[in-house]
Amino acid sequence: MAIIKNPTLMHELIDNMDYMVRVMDEDHNVIYMNKKMREDFGHTQGNICFSLLGREEKCEHCVTKETELTGKPDMKHVPIKDRFYNMISSPVTIDNDEKYSIELFQDLTNEKKIEDSLLKHFEKLKADIEFAKQIQNRVLPVDGTYWGQLEINSIYSPSEDLGGDLFDVIKMNEEETLLYIADVSGHGITSSLVTIFLRQVVRGYIDGDEVDLRELTELLLKSYLELGIGKEQYLTIMFCLYNNLKKEMTFLNAGHNCLPLVVSASGEIREIEISGLPICVLLERVDHKTVTIPVEIGDRIILYTDGITEAFDNNRVPYNSERVLKTVSDNLGLDGKKLAEKIIEEVNAYTQEPAADDMAVLVTKLI
């Protein structure tokens, strides 16, 4: 039946709504409350609107007043006793210019409890991530001189709070120092945990004897497999072992697709061609090759991660290793720190947007 033929139908519909509804005159006095509202709050008809909220004066954010001023609906969230409601107010003007406000109350108590619980967990997670970020930053070697043999400078630019890149410098024995840079697939909490695992395994290998990079890689693979990580996760690592007596640098590549650069004191740049499979559950045994080259005091070893070479411009063209070589070649006069900063600066200028992956650069000078 059409409402126009049954004047009481609209009243019956509103009175039996599951939502709570009330109507105020232009003085904000309650002139109507539907059945649901009367059952939940008692009969406050004839009272000023804010009496329902247990207040003696109007609310700081009065949705009814706001609707009068703007002529548009307004809403707010309000606690009433032990419940939490969403209040929507809409202005109404009838033919004789009488003004009214219609308010709809929706009980959001359960939703509010869920929201508060999620917010509490989020705040705890945020605090945990900040703590993990501090730990991750502190395990990276600081810039400076190490054992009177190496000068270390680095830049680490994670794409999120927690990253999956790692580098380190370790005194293995009197003659040998190990440098490495690693990249764990992905970024975030999982990847950051794997970087800490990697660091501990490598540092646990130190026993004072001559270092065998293949043996170290076997230990790393064995330890990694024991973690029981899924097939989608993997890590790449470039090992560089410096013998300060023999003046030799030995490289082993476990899947790291950014080849090391050796910049001689005279300015000659050499990219060390070496390949190998990454550390992952699909790798059954270590069959990695090593490459040993002579080095001299004043030479610089540059290691970096694929967040640099795989950074794309607007046309989806990657920065690639050729651009890294050119950046290094054009800036040979810079010290290690400024050279590392220059590489990151050039990548950011190339992409013109926030980094999609972690970026790390380690510049080591033999002194």
C-alpha positions in Angstrom: 0.0 0.0 0.0 1.3 3.5 -0.9 2.4 5.5 2.1 0.3 8.5 0.9 -2.8 6.3 1.4 -1.8 5.1 4.8 -0.5 8.1 6.9 0.3 5.9 9.9 2.5 3.5 7.9 5.6 5.7 8.0 5.3 6.1 11.7 4.9 2.4 12.2 7.9 1.7 10.0 10.2 4.1 11.8 8.9 3.0 15.2 9.8 -0.6 14.5 13.2 0.0 13.0 16.1 -1.9 14.5 18.1 1.3 14.5 17.3 3.9 17.2 15.7 7.1 15.8 14.7 10.4 17.4 13.5 13.8 16.2 14.3 17.2 17.7 12.7 20.6 17.1 14.8 23.7 16.3 15.4 24.2 20.1 16.9 20.7 20.2 14.1 19.3 22.4 13.3 15.7 21.7 9.8 15.4 20.2 9.9 11.8 19.1 11.8 8.6 19.9 11.1 5.3 18.2 10.4 2.0 20.1 14.0 0.7 19.9 15.4 3.9 21.4 12.8 4.0 24.2 13.6 0.4 25.1 17.4 1.0 25.2 17.5 4.5 26.7 14.2 5.1 28.4 11.7 7.8 27.6 13.6 11.2 27.3 11.0 12.8 25.0 10.5 16.4 25.9 14.0 16.8 27.2 16.9 18.7 25.6 18.9 16.4 23.3 22.1 16.2 25.2 20.4 14.9 28.4 20.5 11.5 26.7 24.3 11.6 27.0 24.2 12.5 30.7 25.4 16.0 30.0 24.3 19.3 31.5 25.4 21.4 28.5 25.5 20.9 24.7 28.3 18.8 23.2 31.5 20.4 22.0 30.8 18.8 18.6 27.0 19.2 18.3 25.9 17.4 15.1 22.4 18.9 15.4 23.8 22.4 15.4 26.2 21.5 12.6 23.4 20.3 10.4 21.5 23.6 11.0 24.5 25.7 10.0 25.4 23.7 6.9 22.1 22.2 5.8 23.9 18.9 5.4 24.0 15.7 7.4 26.7 15.3 10.1 27.9 12.4 12.2 30.0 11.6 15.3 30.9 8.7 17.6 29.6 8.9 21.1 29.9 6.7 24.2 26.7 6.3 26.2 27.0 4.4 29.5 28.9 1.2 28.6 28.0 1.3 24.9 29.5 3.1 21.8 27.3 4.6 19.1 27.6 6.2 15.7 25.2 9.2 15.6 24.0 10.6 12.3 22.0 13.8 12.2 20.1 15.1 9.2 18.3 18.5 8.9 14.6 18.6 7.8 12.6 21.6 6.9 8.9 21.2 6.1 6.6 23.4 4.1 5.8 26.0 6.8 9.6 26.5 7.4 9.6 24.6 10.6 13.0 23.1 11.2 13.7 19.7 12.7 16.7 17.3 13.1 16.4 13.6 12.7 19.1 11.5 14.5 19.9 7.9 13.8 21.9 5.9 16.4 23.9 2.8 15.4 25.4 0.6 18.1 29.1 0.0 17.3 30.1 -1.4 20.7 31.4 -4.7 19.3 33.1 -3.1 16.4 34.7 -0.6 18.8 36.0 -3.4 21.0 37.5 -5.1 17.9 39.0 -1.8 16.8 40.6 -1.1 20.2 42.0 -4.6 20.3 43.5 -4.3 16.8 44.9 -0.9 17.7 46.5 -2.3 20.8 48.1 -5.1 18.8 49.2 -2.7 16.2 50.9 -0.4 18.7 52.7 -3.4 20.2 53.7 -4.6 16.7 54.9 -1.1 15.9 57.0 -1.0 19.0 58.4 -4.5 18.3 59.3 -3.5 14.7 61.1 -0.3 16.0 63.1 -2.4 18.4 64.0 -4.9 15.7 65.0 -2.0 13.4 67.4 -0.7 16.1 68.9 -4.2 16.4 69.2 -4.6 12.7 71.0 -1.2 12.4 73.3 -1.9 15.3 74.6 -5.2 13.8 75.9 -3.4 10.7 79.5 -2.3 10.8 80.0 1.4 11.5 82.1 3.4 9.1 85.8 3.7 10.0 89.1 1.9 10.0 89.4 -1.7 11.0 92.6 -3.3 12.3 94.7 -0.8 10.5 94.0 -2.7 7.2 90.6 -1.6 5.9 88.6 1.6 5.7 84.9 0.9 5.6 82.2 3.2 4.3 78.6 2.2 3.7 75.0 3.2 3.0 71.9 1.2 3.9 68.6 2.4 2.6 65.8 -0.1 3.4 62.5 0.3 1.5 60.5 -0.5 4.7 61.3 -0.2 8.4 62.9 -3.6 8.3 65.1 -4.7 5.4 66.5 -7.8 3.9 70.1 -6.5 3.1 73.1 -7.2 5.3 76.8 -6.6 5.1 79.6 -7.2 7.6 83.4 -7.1 8.0 85.0 -9.8 10.3 88.6 -10.4 11.4 88.9 -14.2 10.8 92.5 -14.6 11.8 95.8 -12.7 11.8 96.0 -12.8 8.0 92.4 -12.9 6.8 89.5 -10.6 6.9 86.1 -11.5 5.6 83.8 -9.0 3.8 80.4 -9.9 2.5 77.1 -8.4 1.4 73.9 -10.4 1.4 70.3 -9.9 0.2 67.4 -11.9 1.6 64.4 -12.2 -0.7 61.7 -9.8 0.2 61.8 -7.3 3.0 60.0 -6.9 6.3 60.0 -9.0 9.5 60.7 -12.4 7.9 63.7 -11.1 5.9 65.1 -9.1 8.8 65.1 -12.3 10.9 66.9 -14.2 8.2 69.6 -11.5 8.1 70.3 -11.9 11.8 70.4 -15.7 11.4 72.9 -15.2 8.5 75.2 -12.9 10.6 75.3 -15.3 13.5 76.1 -18.3 11.3 79.0 -16.5 9.6 80.4 -15.1 12.8 80.1 -18.5 14.4 82.5 -19.9 11.8 85.5 -18.0 13.2 88.0 -20.4 14.8 91.3 -18.8 14.0 92.2 -21.3 11.2 92.6 -20.5 7.5 89.2 -19.7 6.0 87.7 -22.0 3.4 84.9 -20.1 1.7 83.3 -23.3 0.3 83.3 -24.8 3.7 81.6 -21.6 5.1 79.0 -21.8 2.3 78.3 -25.4 3.2 77.8 -24.5 6.8 75.5 -21.7 5.8 73.4 -24.0 3.5 73.2 -26.7 6.2 72.1 -24.2 8.8 69.6 -22.6 6.4 68.0 -25.9 5.6 67.6 -26.7 9.3 65.3 -23.6 9.6 62.7 -25.3 7.4 61.9 -22.2 5.4 59.6 -22.5 2.4 60.7 -22.6 -1.2 59.8 -19.0 -1.9 62.4 -17.7 0.5 66.1 -17.6 -0.4 69.2 -15.5 0.2 72.2 -14.4 -1.9 75.6 -13.5 -0.7 78.9 -12.3 -2.0 81.9 -13.3 0.1 85.2 -11.5 -0.2 88.2 -12.8 1.7 91.2 -10.5 2.0 94.6 -11.9 2.9 96.7 -8.9 4.0 100.0 -10.8 3.9 99.5 -12.3 0.4 97.7 -9.2 -0.8 95.0 -11.3 -2.4 91.2 -11.1 -2.5 89.2 -14.3 -2.9 85.6 -14.1 -4.0 82.7 -16.6 -3.8 79.3 -15.8 -5.1 76.2 -17.6 -3.8 73.5 -16.2 -6.2 74.3 -12.5 -5.8 73.6 -10.9 -9.1 75.5 -7.7 -8.4 79.2 -8.4 -9.2 81.9 -6.9 -7.0 83.9 -3.9 -8.4 87.6 -3.6 -7.8 88.9 0.0 -8.3 92.6 0.1 -8.4 94.6 3.0 -6.8 95.3 4.2 -10.4 91.6 4.4 -11.2 91.1 1.2 -13.2 87.7 -0.4 -12.6 87.3 -4.2 -12.8 84.1 -6.1 -12.4 84.8 -9.6 -11.0 83.0 -12.2 -13.1 81.9 -14.9 -10.7 78.6 -16.8 -10.4 76.9 -19.4 -8.2 73.6 -20.6 -6.9 71.7 -18.8 -4.0 71.2 -20.4 -0.6 67.7 -22.0 -0.7 65.9 -25.3 -0.1 66.4 -26.3 -3.7 70.2 -26.3 -3.3 71.3 -29.8 -2.4 75.1 -29.3 -2.2 77.7 -26.6 -2.5 79.5 -26.5 -5.8 80.6 -22.9 -5.9 83.8 -21.7 -7.5 86.2 -19.1 -6.1 88.2 -16.5 -7.9 91.3 -15.0 -6.4 93.0 -11.8 -7.6 96.0 -9.8 -6.5 95.2 -6.5 -4.8 97.3 -3.5 -3.6 97.1 -0.9 -0.9 94.8 1.9 -2.1 92.5 -0.5 -4.0 88.8 -0.2 -3.3 86.2 -3.1 -3.3 82.6 -2.0 -4.0 79.8 -4.3 -3.1 76.1 -3.5 -3.5 72.6 -5.2 -3.7 70.1 -5.5 -6.5 67.8 -2.9 -5.1 70.1 -0.6 -7.0 70.4 -2.4 -10.3 66.7 -3.4 -10.4 65.4 0.1 -9.6 63.1 1.1 -12.5 62.4 4.5 -14.1 59.0 5.5 -15.4 59.5 3.4 -18.6 60.3 0.3 -16.5 64.0 0.4 -17.6 66.2 -0.8 -14.8 69.2 1.2 -13.5 71.4 -1.9 -14.1 75.1 -2.6 -13.4 76.3 -0.5 -16.4 75.0 2.6 -14.8 76.6 1.7 -11.5 79.9 1.3 -13.3 79.5 4.7 -15.0 78.6 6.4 -11.6 81.7 4.9 -10.1 83.9 5.9 -13.1 82.6 9.5 -13.1 83.2 9.9 -9.3 86.5 8.3 -8.7 87.8 11.4 -6.8 85.1 11.0 -4.1 86.0 9.3 -0.8 84.3 6.0 0.1 81.4 7.6 2.0 80.6 10.2 -0.6 80.9 7.6 -3.4 78.4 5.3 -1.7 76.0 8.3 -1.2 76.5 9.3 -4.8 75.4 5.8 -6.0 72.2 6.0 -4.0 71.6 9.6 -5.0 71.9 8.7 -8.7 69.4 5.8 -8.3 66.9 8.0 -6.6 67.2 10.6 -9.3 66.8 7.9 -11.9 63.6 6.4 -10.4 62.0 9.7 -9.2 60.0 7.7 -6.6 60.5 5.9 -3.3 62.7 2.8 -3.5 60.7 -0.5 -4.1 63.5 -2.6 -2.7 66.3 -2.3 -0.1 69.5 -0.7 -1.3 72.9 -1.2 0.2 76.4 -0.1 -0.8 79.7 -1.2 0.9 82.9 0.6 -0.1 86.1 -1.0 1.3 89.5 0.6 0.8 92.7 -1.4 1.5 95.1 0.8 3.6 
